[in-house]
Amino acid sequence: MKILLHDNGLHLRLAPLTLTRPVGDVRMGILTNVERWKLVEPEAEIYFETESYLNAKYPTTSEADLVVNAALIPNDEVIAAILALSDNEELVAENKWFARKGTGAVKVNYTGEMPLVISERWHLFQKNEQALQSDFSLLTAGRTSQALSRTNTVIGDASQVFLEEGAVVEAAILNTTSGPIYIGKDAEIMEGSVIRGPFALCEEAQVKLATKVYGATTVGP
């Protein structure tokens, strides 16, 4: 499947982040939309409808099987609805388009839980908690976390702490009462740190000694 992530006219509205990358490659929550769609469709080829000067690194295509609004942060329900589209159908809700196959001439109204759709640069911060919660569910469904060292203290639901392979967390306080805590592959939380979720430490990132973090926070590439 060829998936085209469409900037939807947001190139300058999300600047400066989008001056060097398309909207679909901006990280929010835990993942970028490239990573979300590769997680859902591992064999998919991802392309971009973006500014022409970015196409050397982010190629486009005129033969996409599915065109997706790159400002859409998909949840499970909207992903299922998008993948169920037939030829020439477009999924819409609340005057927003989510995705289309072919011409998109036939409008299909989405009736599930409304996903997050960003339209301003400050949404990346204001709505990071919602994206992080959604990504945590998407990433961890049906998977088992690496074991958490007994040197740590967990306040709240321990199932809301997820460690990827190679993650290192020692002598930290992890509070999940306000949201999940995700520790990416080969990431590290050093001793004495206090982390209140929702929080994501992405691949190979570090939290240094005795750091305190609260509020919806994403650290990583």
N, C-alpha and C positions, 0 to 999 in steps of 0.2 A: 504493500500500500504506500502511495505517495501522499504525504500530508503537507499542506502549505499553510504556514502560520502567517496570517495577514496583519500588518501593523495597524490597519484601520485608522489611518490618519493621525496616529499618536506620536510620530517620530519626534517632533519638536516639543510637544506637550509633556513628554517624559524626559526631555533633555535636562542635564547633560548625560545621563546614563545611556540614552539611546543614540548618542553621537558616534559611539564606537561599536554598537551592537543593535540588532533589531529588538522589538518589543518582546518577541518570543524567547529571547535569551537573557532577559532580566530576571534576577532571582528575587523571589518573594515567598515568605513562609520558609520552606526548606528547599524547594525545587525551582527550576526554571520551567517554562512550558515545554521546552525541548525535552527535558528530563521527564516531565509528567507523561507526555505522549509516548516516549520511548518505553516508559514503564508499562503503559497500557497496551501498546502495540510494539513489542520488541523488534519485530522485523521491518517496521515502517522506515521509509526514507523521509527525512524531514527537510523541507525547503522553506523559503522565506519570501514574502511579498513585502519588500522594504525599500529603502533608498538605494539607488543604483550603485553608489560608491561603496556600499557594503557587500555587494554581490560576489566579489572575489573570495571572500571568506564565508559568506552566507548565501549560497546559490539559490536561485529561484527556478521555477519550472512552469510550463504552460500545460502540463499533463497531470495535474494533481487529481487524485481520487477524492480527496476531501480537503476543503478549505476551511480553516478554523480561525476565528477571531482571536488574535494573540493576546488581547487584553482580558480574555476569559480565563479565570482560575477554576478549572473544572472540578466538580464533586462527582461522586459515584453515579448519581442519578443522571446528571447531564452528560456524562461520558457514555452511559448506556443509550441515552436518547440520540446522541450524535452518531454512534456506531450503527444505530438502527435506521438511519435515514436511507431512503431509496433515491434512485437517480432523479436529479433535478428538484430535490426538496431542500428547503432551508429551514433550520430550527431557529425560532424567534421567541422572544418574551419581553414584555415591557418596553417596546420600541427599540430593542437591541437584537442584533443578529448574533447567533452563537457559532453556527457552522452551516456549510452547504455542500451538496454534491451536484456536480454539473452546473446548470444555469441557476438553480435555486428559485425557479419560477413558482414552485408550489410551496406556500408557507405552511409550516407545521408549528403550532403553538406548544411551547414547553410548559408543562403544568406541575413539574416536580419542585423540589426545594431549590430556591433561587441560588445560583452560584455567585461568586464574587466577580464583578467586572470592573476593572480599574479604568479611570479616564483622566486622572490628574497625578502628577508626580508625588504629591503628598499622600496619596492613597497607599503607596508602597510602605509607608510607616503607619498611617492611621489604621489600616486594615490588615496589617501583618499578622495579628493574632488570629483572625479568621482563616487566613491562608495557611498559617502554621498548623492550626488544628486540623484542617482538611488534609494537608500533606501528611501529617503524622498518621492519620487513619489510612490513607492511600499506601504509604510506605510500609506500614507494619502489619497490615491485615494478613492473617494466616502465617505470620513469621514469629520466630522466637528470638528474643534479645540475647546477646552475649551476657554471661553472668556478671553481676555487679559485685565488686569487692566488698567484703564485710567491714572494711575500714570506713565505709560511707554511712551516712545517716539519711534515710528517706522519710520525708514528712508527706503524708498523703498516700495515694494509691501507687504502689510500686510498679504496677503494670503500665503506668504512664511514663516510665523511664525506659528508653530503648537504646541499647548500645550496638553499633555495628561491629563487624570483625576488626580487631586491632585497636578498638577504642580503649583508652586508659583513663580511669577515674579513681583517685585514691583520696581518702580522708576529706571528703567534701560533704556538704549538706545540700540535698536536692529536695526541693519543695514542689510537689505536683498539685497542690490544692487549687491552684488557679490555672493550671494548664500542663500539657505534657512536656517532657524533656527528651530531646533527641540528640544522641552523640554519634557523629558520623565515623566512617572508616578511618582508622589511624589518627583520630582526633584525641585530644588530651585535656582533662580538667585537672589542674595541679592542686596540691594539698592546701587545705584551709579555705577553699572557695565556697561561696554560698550562692546557689542558683535557684531562683524562683521561676517556674514555668509560667507561660509557654516560652520555650527556649530551644533553639537549634544551633548546634555546633557542627558545622559541615566538615567534609572530608579534609583531614590533615590540619585542621585549625587547632589553636591552643587557647585555653584560658589560663593565665599565669597565676602564680601563687597568691592566695588570699584575696582573690577577686570577688566582688559582689555584683550580681546581675539580677535585675528584676524588671518587669514589664516585658511585653512581647519582643523578643530579641533574636535576631539571626546573625550568626558569625560565620564567615566562610568566604569562598571565592566570589 
